[in-house]
Amino acid sequence: MEHTPAVQKQYFQFAYQTGSDIWTHIPYRYQAETMLPTLPEDALVLDIGAGRGLWAAKLVGLGYRVLGIDYVESIVEKVNARIKEDGYTDRARFMVGDARDIPFVDSSFDMVTDIGTLQHIEENDWHMYTDEVYRVLKPSGYYLNVSLSRTTPRFMGWIPKNSIDGNFTKFGVHYHFFSEEEIDTIFGEQFTIIDQQFETYESKSDPGDSVILMFTLMQKNSN
Ligand SMILES: C[S@@+](CC[C@H](N)C(=O)[O-])C[C@H]1O[C@@H](n2cnc3c(N)ncnc32)[C@H](O)[C@@H]1O
């Protein structure tokens, strides 16, 4: 199937509707939590591509206030309804928004997190994304990125570690597997990398597959 931005968005929408969003169940939250910087009490965090909001719920549990954006309207509505039921609308809220055009004003957030969204954005748009993250972060704010690593041995039967460009398309969805050098190049001018870790996760749906995720914590440089 050909990859287009519209097909990709439909894929995410359909996955949330049918419960086939397998990424939600990758237990990355443990590792991500260990890398969180010390933030001021009541800090405001933006989660980009928030999906079902499980990472945002974790951040609320740690005492932060969280705004999440996702471009799939139906999941945003669903998560807002759930947090209303659970009674923490004063600590978290979700909005429809695109990672390349973040619907918040400059210098709003103490930290921005992205678990698995940048990897679905086309290379041509990476600069829009990084400029937006930089713009909405407060001075010296933190950014945690979790992305597919090029060192991954096997993903849907494909071998990312043997790939030259790290690009892969399946069911009309674009995936990019990042090398450490790419993360340096994409973020290096605007951010300083302060920690980078790798974790391997065996696939439950595709026996023999395992993905390696690259966790990178960065801090916004002053301009
Ligand atoms: C792999 S999922 C990860 C979801 C969630 N962060 C998690 O860890 O479970 C990628 C998410 O990014 C969203 N997404 C993809 N491209 C986006 C974009 N350009 N702007 C906003 N959200 C986007 C998708 O709808 C999906 O929820």
The ligand as a MOL file (V3000), in Angstrom:
LIG
                    3D

  0  0  0     0  0            999 V3000
M  V30 BEGIN CTAB
M  V30 COUNTS 27 29 0 0 0
M  V30 BEGIN ATOM
M  V30 1 C 3.3760 5.0540 17.7820 0
M  V30 2 S 2.0370 6.0330 18.3540 0 CHG=1
M  V30 3 C 2.5600 6.4320 20.0100 0
M  V30 4 C 1.4400 6.8960 20.9070 0
M  V30 5 C 1.8150 7.1930 22.3470 0
M  V30 6 N 2.8260 8.2310 22.4440 0
M  V30 7 C 2.2870 5.9380 23.0390 0
M  V30 8 O 3.4480 5.8870 23.4340 0
M  V30 9 O 1.4870 5.0180 23.1910 0 CHG=-1
M  V30 10 C 2.2490 7.5560 17.4740 0
M  V30 11 C 1.1720 8.5790 17.8220 0
M  V30 12 O 1.4580 9.8110 17.1730 0
M  V30 13 C 0.2860 10.3260 16.5770 0
M  V30 14 N 0.7750 11.1480 15.4510 0
M  V30 15 C 1.4140 10.7320 14.3430 0
M  V30 16 N 1.7640 11.7690 13.5700 0
M  V30 17 C 1.3530 12.8830 14.2260 0
M  V30 18 C 1.4360 14.2700 13.9500 0
M  V30 19 N 2.0140 14.7330 12.8300 0
M  V30 20 N 0.9100 15.1390 14.8400 0
M  V30 21 C 0.3050 14.6770 15.9770 0
M  V30 22 N 0.1860 13.3830 16.2930 0
M  V30 23 C 0.7100 12.4900 15.4260 0
M  V30 24 C -0.5350 9.1070 16.1970 0
M  V30 25 O -1.9070 9.3950 16.0820 0
M  V30 26 C -0.2320 8.1780 17.3770 0
M  V30 27 O -1.1240 8.3740 18.4400 0
M  V30 END ATOM
M  V30 BEGIN BOND
M  V30 1 1 1 2
M  V30 2 1 2 3
M  V30 3 1 2 10
M  V30 4 1 3 4
M  V30 5 1 4 5
M  V30 6 1 5 6
M  V30 7 1 5 7
M  V30 8 2 7 8
M  V30 9 1 7 9
M  V30 10 1 10 11
M  V30 11 1 11 12
M  V30 12 1 11 26
M  V30 13 1 12 13
M  V30 14 1 13 14
M  V30 15 1 13 24
M  V30 16 1 14 15
M  V30 17 1 14 23
M  V30 18 2 15 16
M  V30 19 1 16 17
M  V30 20 1 17 18
M  V30 21 2 17 23
M  V30 22 1 18 19
M  V30 23 2 18 20
M  V30 24 1 20 21
M  V30 25 2 21 22
M  V30 26 1 22 23
M  V30 27 1 24 25
M  V30 28 1 24 26
M  V30 29 1 26 27
M  V30 END BOND
M  V30 END CTAB
M  END
